Amino acid sequence: MDGAVHPGPGTEIAGHHVQEMLCEGGMAVIYRLVPAAGAEPCLLKMPRLGFGSHPACYAGFDVEQMILGRIAGPQWPRLIATGEGEFGPYLILEEVTGTSLAEFAQRSPLPVDEVVRLGAALASAVHDLHRQEVVHHDIKPSHVIVRIGGQATLIDFGLAFHSQLPDLVDEESDRPLGTPAYISPEQLCGVRGDPRSDVFAIGAVLYLLATGRLPFGEPASLAGLRRRLYVDPLPPRCIRPDLPEWLQEIILHCLEIQAEARYATAAQVRHDLEHPAQVALTERGRRLTRCGPLAVAKRWLALLMAPPRALRPQAAQLALAPHVVVAVDTTYPSAALFQALRDALRRIIAGEAHWRVSCVCVLETSALTEQEDGAEIMRSLHIQRLVELHHWAQPLGLPQEHLRFHVLEGGDTADRLIEYARASHADHIIMGARGRLGLRRFLGSVSSRVAAGASCTVTVVRA
């Protein structure tokens, strides 16, 4: 903060006292505060306003203040207070306790299961952010904190874009803004607000965690940055041959040059990381070399001739990629009800470009499973239910890469369906109204309880 006055230790700000400076970045300075009596640990954030600072520093500060004041959830720090004092404007934020993803990256390449765990947590937090109409635009390991319970928390929203707020950062800069190692191709072309830009950054983070290298290095020039517009990264399995094909498939799917060729949502990234057996392998997963010079030349020419991109509203982009959960009760099969479920599904996904369908059923425990060989019985029943779900979906004739199958074991059926839909970021649940009348009279039907408790749209069909 050249030319700026620093608040020294002991300085009082909004009832808190400055303890120490934690870090000084390119756009802001962070201090740890001694919280007021009974208050939670917190941090003080102030924009760099000294000599030579970029106008985007103050714009980014305003953007972060507006966005954190509008969004809610544990996936980002809570905004405690804002104000302006003798040292300039400030934010007081929750101090998130956990481990920075940058610390994990320092020991990369990581074991595959750790890459999956961290990547799934990151993708889940990013999708929650997108559902609140925000694109982060600066996803990188140092901007992710993994809490003790494993949940990822995103920090530093100075370059973020909110679809309902003015884009102050873009107004203050005529150059692409972001971290060179993680910035997406469309950001380099001046396009902001596309949630798939964060999907690209997730891919770069996964690449680093899995291989110990960055997919495009850390270019210092604009020309070096623009190479990613036509040159693809070295496949991860060239660096780490033991990496499974399904993980390379996911990473390179995130890193596609054209946003339309990437995962449509971060939720889809998380789902594939957590269900590798259901990842549809393509040439991406088996690739061992970069694309040849002819492909690079074609991309370069296409880039020269491409018209300006029209940005689709963020909510509309997410709406093109709905996750539909179909609850199929295979315990009491009904041909008429099964067909009604298929018809309802066809209507809902008609015209959608990047839909995903999860066919699920709940396998409840019984007296049989409490016997000595109960575990073996449960495995057999699990496989049987899985086969029944595949049989139910077969008449639909849907592409394999759009379908997922899950048997949820144990617990109350309605509770398990609600929890699965929440954890998998479902946008829609389709289920039948079938049920035994005697039990429904006393306990309430499963469908009515799901409709009342789910956080997404629920369609209940009858035969």
C-alpha positions in Angstrom: 0.0 0.0 0.0 2.6 2.6 -1.1 1.6 6.0 0.1 -1.3 4.6 2.2 -1.5 4.7 6.0 -1.7 1.3 7.7 -3.8 0.7 10.8 -1.3 -0.4 13.4 -1.7 -3.1 16.1 -4.3 -2.0 18.6 -6.2 0.3 16.3 -9.9 0.1 17.0 -12.2 -0.4 14.1 -16.0 -0.9 14.6 -15.5 -2.2 18.1 -12.6 -4.6 17.1 -8.9 -4.1 17.5 -6.2 -4.8 14.8 -3.9 -7.6 15.9 -1.6 -8.0 12.8 -1.4 -7.8 9.1 -1.9 -11.2 7.5 -1.2 -10.6 3.9 -1.0 -7.9 1.2 -2.3 -8.8 -2.2 -2.5 -7.1 -5.5 -5.9 -5.6 -4.7 -6.4 -5.6 -1.0 -4.8 -5.9 2.4 -6.0 -8.4 5.1 -5.6 -7.9 8.9 -6.5 -10.2 11.7 -8.7 -8.6 14.4 -9.0 -9.2 18.1 -12.8 -9.6 18.2 -15.0 -7.7 20.6 -16.1 -9.6 23.7 -18.2 -12.6 22.8 -17.8 -12.0 19.0 -16.5 -14.6 16.5 -12.9 -14.5 15.0 -12.9 -12.0 12.1 -10.7 -10.3 9.6 -10.4 -6.8 8.3 -10.1 -6.3 4.6 -9.2 -2.9 3.0 -8.6 -2.1 -0.7 -5.2 -1.0 -1.9 -5.6 2.7 -2.4 -2.0 3.9 -2.3 0.1 5.4 -5.1 0.1 3.3 -8.2 -2.9 1.1 -7.3 -5.3 0.1 -10.1 -8.8 1.7 -10.2 -10.1 -1.9 -10.3 -8.9 -2.3 -6.6 -11.6 0.0 -5.3 -14.2 -1.4 -7.8 -13.4 -4.9 -6.7 -13.8 -3.9 -3.1 -17.3 -2.5 -3.9 -18.2 -5.6 -5.8 -17.2 -7.9 -3.0 -19.1 -5.8 -0.5 -22.3 -5.9 -2.6 -22.1 -9.6 -3.4 -21.3 -10.8 0.1 -24.2 -8.7 1.3 -26.5 -10.6 -1.0 -25.5 -14.2 -0.8 -25.8 -16.6 2.1 -24.3 -20.0 3.1 -21.2 -21.5 4.6 -19.5 -21.7 1.2 -18.2 -18.2 1.6 -17.2 -16.0 4.6 -20.0 -14.1 6.3 -20.0 -10.4 6.0 -20.1 -9.0 9.6 -19.7 -5.2 9.0 -18.8 -2.5 6.5 -17.8 1.1 6.9 -15.3 3.8 6.2 -12.8 5.3 8.7 -9.7 7.3 8.8 -7.8 4.6 7.0 -10.3 4.2 4.2 -13.2 1.8 3.5 -13.2 -1.6 5.1 -15.0 -4.9 5.4 -15.1 -7.1 8.5 -15.5 -10.7 7.5 -15.8 -14.1 9.3 -12.4 -15.7 9.7 -12.8 -19.1 8.0 -10.9 -21.8 9.9 -9.5 -24.7 7.8 -6.8 -25.5 5.4 -6.1 -23.5 2.2 -6.3 -25.6 -0.9 -2.9 -24.0 -1.8 -1.4 -26.1 1.0 -2.8 -29.2 -0.5 -1.5 -28.1 -3.9 2.0 -27.7 -2.5 2.2 -31.5 -2.0 0.7 -32.4 -5.3 0.5 -34.8 -7.1 -2.0 -36.1 -4.6 -3.6 -39.6 -4.3 -6.6 -40.0 -6.6 -9.1 -40.3 -3.7 -7.8 -37.0 -2.3 -8.1 -35.2 -5.6 -11.6 -36.5 -5.9 -12.6 -35.4 -2.3 -11.2 -31.9 -2.7 -12.4 -31.5 -6.3 -16.0 -32.5 -5.4 -16.1 -30.1 -2.4 -14.8 -27.3 -4.6 -17.4 -28.1 -7.4 -20.2 -28.2 -4.9 -19.3 -24.8 -3.5 -19.0 -23.3 -6.9 -22.4 -24.6 -8.0 -24.0 -23.2 -4.9 -22.5 -19.8 -5.8 -23.8 -20.0 -9.4 -27.3 -20.8 -8.1 -27.2 -17.4 -6.4 -26.4 -15.8 -9.7 -22.7 -15.2 -9.0 -19.7 -16.2 -11.1 -16.4 -16.0 -9.1 -14.0 -15.5 -12.0 -10.9 -16.1 -9.9 -11.1 -19.7 -8.7 -7.6 -20.9 -7.6 -6.2 -22.9 -4.7 -5.4 -19.8 -2.6 -9.0 -18.7 -2.8 -10.4 -21.9 -1.4 -10.4 -22.9 2.2 -11.3 -26.5 3.2 -13.1 -26.4 6.5 -12.5 -29.2 9.1 -15.6 -31.0 8.0 -14.4 -31.1 4.4 -16.7 -28.4 3.0 -15.0 -25.9 0.6 -15.3 -22.2 1.2 -14.6 -19.6 -1.5 -13.0 -16.3 -0.6 -12.0 -13.1 -2.4 -14.9 -12.0 -4.6 -13.1 -8.9 -6.0 -13.4 -10.1 -9.6 -16.8 -11.7 -9.3 -19.8 -11.0 -11.5 -23.4 -10.9 -10.2 -26.1 -11.0 -12.9 -28.3 -8.5 -11.0 -25.5 -6.0 -10.2 -23.5 -3.6 -12.3 -20.1 -5.0 -13.5 -17.9 -2.4 -11.9 -14.7 -4.4 -12.4 -15.2 -4.6 -16.1 -15.9 -0.9 -16.3 -12.6 -0.1 -14.7 -10.3 -2.3 -16.8 -9.6 -2.8 -20.5 -7.6 -6.0 -20.0 -8.7 -9.5 -19.0 -8.8 -9.8 -15.2 -8.0 -13.0 -13.5 -5.1 -15.3 -12.5 -3.1 -16.3 -15.6 -2.9 -20.0 -14.7 -6.6 -20.4 -14.2 -8.3 -17.7 -16.4 -10.7 -19.1 -19.0 -10.5 -18.6 -22.8 -13.8 -16.6 -22.9 -12.5 -14.2 -20.2 -9.5 -13.5 -22.4 -12.0 -12.5 -25.1 -13.8 -10.1 -22.8 -16.7 -12.3 -21.9 -17.7 -12.2 -18.2 -20.6 -13.8 -16.4 -20.5 -17.3 -17.9 -20.6 -19.9 -15.1 -18.6 -22.3 -17.3 -15.6 -20.0 -16.8 -15.5 -21.2 -13.2 -15.8 -24.8 -14.5 -12.6 -24.2 -16.6 -10.8 -23.0 -13.4 -12.0 -26.1 -11.5 -10.4 -28.2 -14.3 -7.1 -26.3 -13.9 -7.2 -26.9 -10.1 -7.9 -30.6 -10.6 -5.1 -30.8 -13.1 -2.7 -29.2 -10.6 -3.8 -31.5 -7.7 -3.5 -34.6 -9.9 -0.2 -33.9 -11.7 1.6 -31.3 -9.7 1.7 -29.0 -12.7 -0.5 -26.3 -14.2 -2.2 -27.1 -17.5 -1.0 -23.9 -19.2 1.8 -22.8 -17.0 1.9 -19.2 -15.6 2.2 -17.1 -18.8 3.3 -13.5 -18.1 2.2 -12.0 -21.5 -1.1 -11.6 -23.2 0.3 -13.6 -26.2 1.2 -16.4 -23.8 -2.3 -16.3 -22.2 -4.0 -16.4 -25.6 -2.3 -19.7 -26.5 -5.1 -21.5 -24.6 -7.6 -20.3 -27.2 -6.2 -22.8 -29.6 -3.6 -25.1 -27.9 -4.9 -27.7 -25.5 -3.0 -28.8 -22.4 -0.8 -31.9 -22.3 -3.1 -34.8 -21.2 -2.6 -35.5 -17.4 -1.8 -39.2 -18.0 1.3 -38.1 -20.0 2.6 -36.6 -16.8 1.2 -39.3 -14.4 0.6 -42.6 -16.2 -1.1 -44.2 -13.2 -4.0 -41.6 -13.4 -7.2 -43.4 -14.2 -8.8 -42.6 -17.6 -12.0 -41.5 -16.0 -10.2 -38.7 -14.0 -8.4 -37.5 -17.1 -11.8 -37.5 -18.9 -13.3 -35.2 -16.2 -10.3 -32.9 -16.1 -10.1 -32.4 -19.9 -13.9 -32.1 -20.1 -13.6 -29.1 -17.8 -10.7 -27.6 -19.8 -12.3 -27.7 -23.2 -11.5 -24.5 -25.1 -15.1 -23.9 -26.2 -17.4 -23.2 -23.2 -20.2 -25.2 -25.0 -18.0 -28.3 -24.9 -17.4 -28.2 -21.2 -19.6 -29.5 -18.4 -22.6 -27.3 -18.3 -22.6 -26.9 -14.5 -20.2 -27.5 -11.6 -22.7 -29.9 -10.1 -22.1 -32.2 -13.1 -18.4 -32.1 -12.3 -19.0 -33.1 -8.7 -21.3 -35.9 -9.7 -18.8 -37.5 -12.0 -16.0 -37.2 -9.5 -18.1 -39.0 -6.9 -19.4 -41.7 -9.3 -16.3 -42.6 -11.5 -17.9 -45.9 -12.6 -20.6 -44.0 -14.4 -18.3 -41.6 -16.3 -18.8 -42.0 -20.0 -15.3 -42.4 -21.4 -14.5 -40.7 -24.7 -11.3 -40.0 -26.7 -10.5 -37.4 -24.0 -9.9 -40.0 -21.3 -7.6 -42.1 -23.5 -5.6 -39.3 -25.1 -1.9 -39.4 -24.6 -0.8 -36.4 -26.8 -1.9 -32.9 -27.5 -4.0 -32.3 -30.7 -1.8 -32.0 -33.8 -0.8 -28.8 -35.6 -3.7 -29.1 -38.1 -6.3 -29.0 -35.3 -4.4 -26.1 -33.7 -4.4 -24.2 -37.0 -8.1 -24.8 -37.5 -8.9 -23.4 -34.0 -6.7 -20.3 -34.7 -8.5 -19.6 -37.9 -11.9 -20.1 -36.3 -10.9 -17.7 -33.6 -10.0 -15.0 -36.2 -13.4 -15.4 -37.9 -15.6 -15.9 -34.9 -18.3 -13.2 -34.3 -18.6 -11.6 -30.8 -20.3 -14.0 -28.4 -23.7 -13.1 -27.0 -23.8 -13.9 -23.3 -26.8 -15.9 -22.2 -28.2 -14.8 -18.8 -26.7 -16.9 -16.0 -30.0 -18.3 -14.8 -30.8 -19.3 -18.3 -27.5 -21.1 -18.7 -28.1 -23.2 -15.6 -31.6 -23.9 -16.7 -30.2 -25.6 -19.8 -28.5 -28.2 -17.6 -31.2 -29.4 -15.2 -30.5 -32.4 -12.9 -33.6 -34.5 -12.8 -34.0 -37.2 -10.2 -36.5 -40.0 -11.0 -37.6 -42.0 -7.9 -38.6 -45.5 -9.2 -40.2 -47.8 -6.7 -39.0 -51.2 -8.0 -40.4 -53.0 -4.9 -44.0 -52.7 -6.1 -43.6 -52.6 -9.9 -46.5 -51.2 -11.9 -46.2 -51.1 -15.7 -48.7 -48.3 -16.0 -46.9 -46.2 -13.3 -43.5 -46.9 -14.8 -44.7 -45.7 -18.2 -46.2 -42.6 -16.6 -42.9 -41.8 -15.0 -41.1 -42.2 -18.4 -43.7 -39.9 -20.1 -43.2 -37.2 -17.5 -39.4 -37.4 -17.8 -39.6 -37.0 -21.6 -41.8 -33.9 -21.2 -39.4 -32.3 -18.7 -36.2 -32.8 -20.5 -37.6 -32.1 -24.0 -35.6 -29.3 -25.6 -33.0 -29.0 -22.8 -29.4 -29.2 -24.1 -27.4 -30.6 -21.2 -29.8 -32.4 -18.9 -28.7 -35.2 -16.5 -31.1 -37.8 -15.2 -30.5 -39.9 -12.0 -32.7 -42.9 -11.6 -32.8 -43.8 -7.9 -34.6 -46.2 -5.6 -34.4 -46.7 -1.8 -33.4 -50.1 -0.4 -34.8 -50.3 3.1 -33.3 -52.7 5.6 -35.3 -55.6 6.8 -35.1 -58.5 9.3 -33.2 -60.5 6.7 -30.4 -58.0 6.6 -29.9 -58.3 10.3 -28.9 -62.0 10.0 -25.3 -63.2 10.1 -25.0 -63.0 6.3 -26.9 -59.7 6.2 -24.2 -57.8 4.4 -24.2 -60.3 1.6 -27.9 -60.2 1.4 -27.8 -56.4 1.1 -25.2 -56.6 -1.7 -27.4 -59.0 -3.6 -30.4 -56.8 -3.2 -28.4 -53.7 -4.1 -27.4 -55.3 -7.4 -30.9 -56.5 -8.1 -32.3 -53.0 -7.6 -29.6 -51.6 -9.8 -30.5 -54.0 -12.6 -34.2 -53.1 -12.2 -33.4 -49.4 -12.5 -31.5 -50.1 -15.8 -34.5 -52.1 -17.1 -36.8 -49.2 -16.2 -34.7 -46.7 -18.1 -34.0 -48.9 -21.2 -37.3 -48.0 -23.1 -36.3 -44.4 -22.9 -33.4 -44.9 -25.3 -31.4 -42.0 -23.7 -27.7 -41.5 -24.2 -25.5 -43.2 -21.6 -23.6 -40.1 -20.7 -26.8 -38.4 -19.5 -27.9 -41.2 -17.2 -26.9 -42.2 -13.7 -28.2 -45.0 -11.5 -28.2 -45.1 -7.7 -29.5 -47.4 -5.0 -29.9 -45.5 -1.7 -29.6 -47.9 1.2 -31.3 -47.6 4.6 -33.2 -45.0 6.3 -36.7 -43.5 5.8 -37.5 -43.4 2.1 -38.7 -39.8 2.0 -35.8 -38.5 4.0 -33.3 -40.4 1.8 -34.8 -39.0 -1.4 -34.8 -35.4 0.0 -31.2 -35.7 1.2 -30.0 -37.2 -2.1 -31.7 -34.4 -4.1 -30.1 -31.7 -1.8 -26.6 -33.2 -1.9 -26.7 -33.8 -5.7 -28.1 -30.3 -6.5 -31.2 -31.7 -8.1 -33.5 -29.2 -9.9 -36.5 -31.6 -10.2 -37.8 -34.8 -8.7 -40.2 -37.0 -10.5 -41.9 -39.8 -8.5 -45.1 -41.8 -8.5 -48.0 -41.4 -6.1 -48.3 -45.1 -5.4 -48.5 -46.2 -1.8 -50.4 -48.6 0.4 -53.5 -46.8 1.6 -53.4 -48.2 5.1 -50.0 -46.8 5.9 -50.6 -43.6 4.1 -53.6 -42.9 6.4 -51.4 -43.0 9.5 -47.9 -42.0 8.2 -48.6 -39.8 5.2 -47.5 -40.8 1.7 -43.8 -40.7 0.7 -44.6 -38.4 -2.3 -46.4 -35.8 -0.2 -43.5 -35.7 2.3 -41.0 -35.3 -0.4 -43.0 -32.6 -2.0 -43.2 -30.8 1.3 -39.5 -31.2 2.3 -37.6 -31.0 -1.0 -35.8 -27.7 -1.9 -36.5 -28.3 -5.6 -39.5 -28.8 -7.9 -41.3 -32.1 -7.3 -43.7 -33.7 -9.9 -45.9 -36.5 -8.6 -47.5 -38.7 -11.3 -50.2 -41.3 -11.2 -50.8 -44.2 -13.5 
